[in-house]
Amino acid sequence: MASAPIWMRERFLEQLEANELQALPYLFDFWALDHQLPPEGDWRTWVILGGRGAGKTRAGAEWVRAQVEGSRSLQAGVARRVALVGETYDQVRDVMIEGESGILRCTPPDWRPQWKATSRKLVWPNGAEAQAFSAHDFEALRGPQFDAAWVDELAKWKSAEDAWDMLQFCLRLGNNPQAVVTTTPKNVPVLKDILARKSTVMTHGATEVNRANLARGFLTEVMERYGGTRMGRQELDGLLLEDIEGSFWSTPLLDALRVDEVPAFDRIVIGVDPAVSSGGTADETGIVVVGAVTSGPPRDWTAWVLEDATVSAASPSEWAKAVADAYDHWGADRVVAEGNQGGEMIEAVLRQVAPTVSYRKVMARKGKAARAEPVAALYEQGRVRHLRGLGPLEDQMCRMAVGGYRGKGSPDRVDALVWALWAALLDPDRTRSGPRLRQL
């Protein structure tokens, strides 16, 4: 409704009676976005992951309302005792209770609870109570008991594990005590542990989905600055990004190397890690485009990762066309593909689609992690830059460690990246130093 044209909104409002107009702002089921509504089923914890401004706080406040309110203002609801847990007492009061999307603002006047600051409690007309707690003072959760809890921004608490554990012992009233967690995701153990539990359900919303309720120009500003970065994927898209301990690449490293403009290139290479099968269970075919500036001595050569054109569940002819399209779009000089599996078939398929493509087959003699290590060194030397919009590739990069890949499936995007950067900057046939290609 907020995104509808003015004439449509006016026509809708003109059809409502006076009491309906008064009630409309407080009927959350009417206004809610999909990620703001609780999932069906038997769950103990509902985690709402969202970007900044995605409506997480409003969803938490409205869930508390739905638990404590009965069908009339003096009738009991499902819950009678609620814990409100934030990073500090001030944040519970300023955001969860009195904030723009907090409980007091979301509740109609005749149902509105009273905030008793000295006891840090909200008390509803029907006798239900919500008590405020600080994650810093998690020992205060020893003793009280509740039938519902709302936890806000758990991922940034310094004592998150201790506070969450204490809260679990408190949720012991009623037939089905439940907790809602509203947070921007971060790669912290407590959040990953909660999400991994069978009793947890999760909804997710990016900042952009709530654009109708955000200040004009906000999205434009933050997307220009953070769009296409790993920070943007976390803070705006609300995605849980994992940096594995001991990984070759990290979020701070990649974000520090990000650029919006590129120079004129001496050479453009496309790295390909082909899938040998197709269909829903097949691996991805990694396709990564790299531009290189190779003037001066080889130690001064630099590269820019321009595009991740990876395709999923594609037939050989489909991924070959994707390679050919990228080749034409960027005016590439060479395609480098791993030929351990597929052998001569890879070139044959590619030639059927693009007969004039300059192609080179390379053979892997080492594991993926060992091949990635010299390429990771190029990043540490500041010789590689990334354009925006490479999120899935960078996610895989941050899961590649000395001991191997720590993610699901195969790191096909990373392997394609490694071949492209190796061919652009490390190929001994071009640098006249280092090991032979067949030993990579």
N, C-alpha and C positions, 0 to 999 in steps of 0.2 A: 504493500500500500504506500509506504514512504517513497518508493521509486516510481509510482504511477504518475501520469500527467495530472496537473492541477485540476483540470475539468473532471477527470474521473474521480479524484478524491472528493471534490465538492459534491458531485452527484451522489456518491455513496453516503456522505455525511448528512445530506439533506433528507435521506430516507429514514434516518434514525430518530427515535423519540428522545426527549430531553434526558431521561434517566439512562438510556442506552449510551448517549454521548458521554455522560459522566463516568459510566463504567468502562467504556472502551479502552482508555489508556491502561487499565489494570488487568485486562484480559490477555494474559501473556500467550496463551495458545493461539491467539489471533495474530500476534505480532512476531512470534518466535521464528528464528531460523532453524533449519533442521538440526544443526549441531547443538542447539540450545535446549532441545527437548530430551528427556530421559529415555534411554532405550527400554524396550520391553524385555521381560524375562526376569529370572531370579538372579540378581547380582548383589554384591556387597559393596563394591566401590565403582563409582562412575567417574572416569577421568575425562575432563573436557580440555583437549589440547587446542590452543588457538594462538593466532598472531596477536600483535598489539592492536587493541581496539576491535577485536573480533566478537565481543559481546560475552566474554567468559564471566565477568562479574555479575552482569545482569542475569545470566543463566543460573549462577549459584544462588543469588538472592531470591529469584523466583522459585527455585526448587525448595528452599527453606520455607517460603510462604506456602507452597503446596503441601508441605508436610505438617505444618503447625495449624493451618486454618481449617476450620470445619465448614459446613455448608452455610452456616450463619456465624456472625462475629463472636458469639458466646459459646458456640458448640466446639467440642474438642476435635482436633485433627488427628492424623496418623501418629504424629510425634508430639511429645510433651516437653522433652528436655533435649536441647540441641547444643553442640559445641561449635563455636566459631573460632577457627585457628588460623592466624596469620603469622607473618614473620615477627611482628612486634605488636604490642597492644595498640599503639597509635595507628598502625596500618589496619588493624581490625576495625577500629572506630571510624577512621577517615575514609576507608575504601568499602569495606564490607557492610558497614552499618549506616553511616551518614553520607557516603559518597554519592555521586551522580547516578550510579546504577546500584546503589546499596539498598538494603532492606527497607529503610524508612522511606526512601524516595519511591520505591516500587509498590508500596502498600497503600490502599485507599484510606482516607482519613478515619472512617469509622472502624477500621480493622487494625489501625496502626499501633504497633507496640510502643511502650514507653522505655526510653533508654535511661537506665540508672547507672550513672557514671561511677559512683563510689563502689558499687558492687560489681561493676562491669557486666551488667545483665540487661537483656531486652525482655520485657514482660508484656505478653499479649493480653487483650481483654478476656480471652477464654482461659487464662492461667498458664499457657505454655511459656517456657522460658528458653532463652539462648544465652549462653555464657561465653565471654571472650577469653581467649588464651593466646599467649605469645609462644612461638616456637623456641625463642631464647630461654624462656622460663618453663621448659617442658616438664619439670618436676611437679608443677602445679596440676598436671593431669593425673597425678596419683590420687586416687580416692573418689573423684566424681564419676558418675555414670550417666550415659546418654543413650537415646534411641536414634539419633541422627547427628551428622557432623558435616560442616562445610569447611574445607581446607583450601586456602587461597595462595597461589604462587609457591607451591611446595618446592619446585625445582630450584629456587634460589635461596632456600633456608640454609643457614650454616649448620644447624643441628637437626637437619631433616630426618635422618634415620631415627634418632632418639625420640624426637617429638612424635613421629608417625607411630613408632612402636608403643609409646605410652598411650596414644589415642586409641589404638586397637583394643587395649585392655578396658577402655572406658565404654566402648560400644557394646553394652550387654543388656540393654533394656528393650522391651517390646518383642514382637514376634520376628521382626526382620530389620535389625539395626543396619543402617546404610550410611555411607559417606560419599560426598561429592568433592572431587579435587579439580579446581580450576587453575590452570597454569600455562604459561608459555614454556614450551619444552626446553630442557637442557639435558646434556648427556651426563646425568648423575645416577648413581646406583639405585637410590631409593625409588626414583620414578620408573626406571627400567624393571625393577623387581615387582612393583605394583602392576605394571602393564602386563607382565608375564604370568600373573596369577589367573587361574581359571575363573575366579569369582569377580574379575574386573571386566567392565565394559568400557569402551572408549568412543567418543565422538570428536570430530576435528573440524575446525573452521579457520580459514585464512582471513587476514585483515580485510581483504578486498570484498568478501561476501557481505560485510556490514557497512559498505560504502555509503548507504543512504543515511546512516546515523553518525557519520564522521564529518569533521570540519572540512569545508571546501578547500581544496588545495593540499590537504594532508597527504592523501594517497599519491598525488603527483610528486610531491616533494620527497617522500620516503622511498618511492619506487625509483626515482631518478638516482637517488644516492645509494640505496641498498638492494635494488632489484637485481637479480642474477648473481648475488653473492651468497656465500654460505650463511652469513649473518642474516641476510634477508630471508633465506629459506627457514631459518629458525624463528626470527622475530616477527616476520610478516606472514609467511606461509604456515607457521605453527608446526613445523616438522621436527621430529626428534632426530638429530644428527649425531652420529657416533664418531668420536675420535678415539681410535684404539691405542692403548698404551704401547709404545714402541713402534708406531706406524711410521712409514717413510714421510708421509705428508700430514699436516694438521690444518685446522680451520684458520688460525692466525696466519700461518705461512701463506696459504692460498689467497686469503683476502688481501694480504699485503702485496701480492704480485698481480692484482687485478688492474686492468686498464680498459679504457673506453675507446682508444684510438690505436691504430697500428701503422707502422711505416710501410714503405715500399719494400717488397720482399725480393730476395735473390732466388728463392726456391720455395716451392710449396709442395709438401708431401702429404699423402693420405695413408695412414696406417690402418690395416684391416686384420681383424682376428675372426676368421670365418667360422660360422657354425656348420657342422657337417651334417646336420639333420634339420628338419623344419617341422612346424606344428606347435601346438600349445605347450609341450614340454621341452622344446628345443632351447638351447642356449641362445643368447643374443649374438648377433654379428656386430662386433665392435668396429666402428668406423669413425676415425678421429682425424681432423684436418689440422696441419701445423704449417705455419709460415716461418721461414728462417732468413736472417740477415747474415751472410757469410763472407762479408768483406773483411780483410785483415787476417791475422793469424787465427787458427782454429780455436785457440783458447778464448778468443773474444767473440766468437759466433754466438748469436742469440736467437731465440725462437718465441713465437706466439702461438698458443693453442686457440684456433679460430672457431672450430665447430665440433660438436659431438653429434654425428649423423647416424648413430647406432640404430639398428632396427631389430625388432623382436619377432620371434616365431616366423621368420621370413623364409621362403623357398630360395634356392640358389639364384634363380633368375631375379627375384625381388631384391635380395641384398646386392646383387651385381648392378642392378639399375640404380640403387641408392648410392653406390660407390661412383658410378658413372655420372650421376647428377651432381654429386659433390665435386667431382673432377672438373666438370664443365663450369659449375658456378664459380669456383675459386680460381679457375685457370691453372690447375695443378700441373706439376712437372713429372710426378712419379707416384705410383701406387705401390706400396710395400705390404705384402701379405704373408702371414705365417703359413707354411705349406706342410707342416708335420702331419696334419690330417687333411686329406683331400688331394694333396700332391698336385699333379698336373691338371686335375679337374677344376681347380680354382681359376687358373688362367684361362682354361677353355670356356668356362661359364662367363667370365668377364669379357672375353673377346667376342662372344656371341652378342653381347649387349653393346659393347664399345670397342670395336676392333682396333682403334688407333691409340688406346690408352697405353702410356709407358708403364710397364709392369715389371716388378722384381719379386721373385719368391725368396723368402728367407726361412732358415731352418733353426728351430729352437733346440739348443743343447743343454740348457739349464732350466730350472724351474722358474715360474712366473716371478716369485719374489727376488730370486737372484738376478733375473733380467732387469727388474725394476730398480735395483739398487744404484747402478751408475746413472740412471736417468734421474733418480731422486737427488743425486748429488748436484745435478745441473740446477735444480730449484734452490738448493742451499747456496749455490754460487750466485744466485740472482740472474741466471741466464735464460729463464723461461718466464713468460707472462701469460695470463689468461684473460680472454674476453669474458664478458658476462654471459650467463645463460648456460653454464656447464655443470649445473647442479648434480645430476645423476652420475656423471663422470667423477666429480670431486667427492661425492659420497663414497664411491668405490675406492678412490685414492686414499682416503682417510681410514680405510679398513685393511690396507695392504701393509703388512709388517714383515720383519725379518723371518718370522716363523711361518709366513704364508698369509693367505687371504682369510680374514676373519668375518666375512659376510656370507650371505646366502648365495648359492649358485656359483658361477664362474665370473671372475673379474674381466670380462671380455673388453669392456671399455678401456680399462687400464692397460691391458695387453696391447690394444690398438694404439694407445697413446705412446707406450714404450717403443713400439716399432717405428712410429712416425718420428719421434724425437731422436731415436737412435740413428735413423737414416738421415735426418736433417743435420745433426750435430756431432755424432760419434762414429759414423761409418768410416772404418779405416781406409776404404777405397777412396775416400774424399779427404780425410784428415791426414792420411799417410803415417799414422801411428796407431798403436793399440792393437788388440787382438783381432783376429779374423772374424768376419761376420758369422761364419758357421759355428763359432764358439759362444755366441750370445745366448 
